[in-house]
Amino acid sequence: MAEIKPIRAWRYNRDLTKKIEELTSPLFDVVSDKQRQKLYQNPYNSIHLSVPLGEDPSLTAQATLEEWKRNKIIYQDLIPGIYVYYQYFTLPGSDREYCRKGFICNIRAYDWDEKVILRHENTMPKAVNDRIELLEKTELNASSTHGLYSDVNFELEAYMDESMLNPIYETEDYQGVRDVLSVIHDAKIVRRFVELIAEKEIILADGHHRYEGSLAYKHQRIKSNPHHTGDEGYNFHSMFLTNMEADDLRILPTHRLIKGINNLDEEEVLRKLENYFTIKPVENPHDINEIILGKKWAFGLVFKENAYKVRLIPDKIKTLSWAFPDEIKELDLTVMHYFIIEKALGIPGKDQTRSDNIIFDRSFADCLTKVIKDEVQLAIITKDISMKEVKKVCFSGYTLPQKSTYFYPKVICGFLFSSLREDEFEKETDFSI
C-alpha cells in the first residue's frame, strides 16, 4: 500500500563529519531557545536548514543551502540507498539499554483520505505554514518524520543489523542517545524493503506538521504543473520507519499545565470534580506520578499547597458527551480533557487546541517546579499512552487530543538531507516492485 524509494542523500563532506556531533540538531518543534542560540554559532550546523534565522527564514535557508552545495559543504551520494538508523537509549530508573531500529527512505506523500499513512493527532496551522515555505524555497527535507509499520516476522531487521556492522556516523545527541547511521546500497536488499513496505499501512508517529507541509506543497506543485506525472520529487517525503512490533518503541507521557485562568479556586475545582471522580489527597506530590501508574482514568492534580489523586467513577464515562466512538471516549486523555479541563476548569473542548491557558510539559519534575514557583496555577499529571491505544485511534479514523504522544527518543537532524529537486531526486526504477 505504501510506496517507498531509496534516497540519494545530501550529506556533509568527510572533513566536517569527523565531528558530526557538532553538525546535528534537535527537530524544529523540540529545540529550545537556549539550544538554538548555541547551535547557530556553528555556521554549518543543520539547524540553519531546519530552523533558519532571518526576517524571511525560508529565504535564509535557501541561500544557505545554495552556498553549502557550491562550497562542497554538503555533497550528494552517487547512488541511492536505504539509510539504516539506530538509536540506543536508557530510561530513568532502569539500566536496560534499548535500541530503536529503523531506516530512512522517501515515501509517497499520501493524502489522509487515501488511508495509507494514518495520523493520530491534529496540527497547528502556523507550524504547517512555516514548513510549506521552507519546502517552497529549498525543495529539501532537512529532517525525517517518524512512521510505524507492522512486521511480526522482523524480516528487515536482519538486513539492518548487517548494515550496522559498517556505520557511517556514530554520535551522542542532546538527549543522551547514541545515534548510529549506516547505508544499504545492495539493489536486491533495497528491493526487499520496497516490497515489504508496499504491503503496509503506516502510522505517523511524529512529524505531523512536516508531513502536512509536504502534502500542501505537493498540491501546490501539482496545480502549477500541467505535465504532472506523479513521479516528481514533490510527490515524496522523507521518513524514518520503525517496526511497531518491536519492544524498543517507547511513548512518554505529556502532562498539562494550567495558567492564566481568572479566579481559579482550588476548592471550587475540587467541588466540580467530586461529581465525577474519587479524590484522595497525596502527602508528597513527588510520588504522584507513581501513585497513578497502572490505574485507568487516574490523574494527579498538583496545586501550590496541595496534591491529589483523582480517579473517574466508572459509571461517569457514560456522561461523556463528545461525539467519539467508545475506543476514543475511554482513553485517559479524553477523560482528562473532558471531565477535568472542560467540566472543572471551564475550557470548552473546541477551544482547547488553541488555548493559551494550557501548556504541555513532558518533565514531571518541571511541572512540580513551575507550580511551586507560581509560574502555573495547576499541573495535571497523566500516564503514558500505549501503542495498542495509538493503533485503535488511527484505525478508527479519529485523532487523539493534542500532544497525546511523545515517541522517545526524537530523531535528530543533520545525518542526511533529502532533495525533492527534479535534477537531484532519485527516479530510478531498478528498485521498484
Secondary structure by P-SEA (a helix, b strand, c coil): cbbbbbbcccccccccccccccccccccccccaaaaaaaaccccccccccccccccaaaaaaaaaaaaaaaccbbbbcbbbbbbbbbbbccccccbbbbbcbbbbbccccccccccccccccccaaaaaaaaaaaaccccccbbbbbbbbbccccaaaaaaaaaccccbbbbccccbbbbbbbbccaaaaaaaaaaaccbbbbbcccaaaaaaaaaaaaaaaaacccccccccccbbbbbbbccccccbbbbbbbbbbcccccccaaaaaaaaccccbbbbbcccccccccccccccbbbbbcccbbbbbbccccccccccccccccccccaaaaaaccccccccccccccccccccbbbbccaaaaaaaaaaccccbbbbbbbbcaaaaaaaaaaccccccccccccccccccccccccccccccccccccc
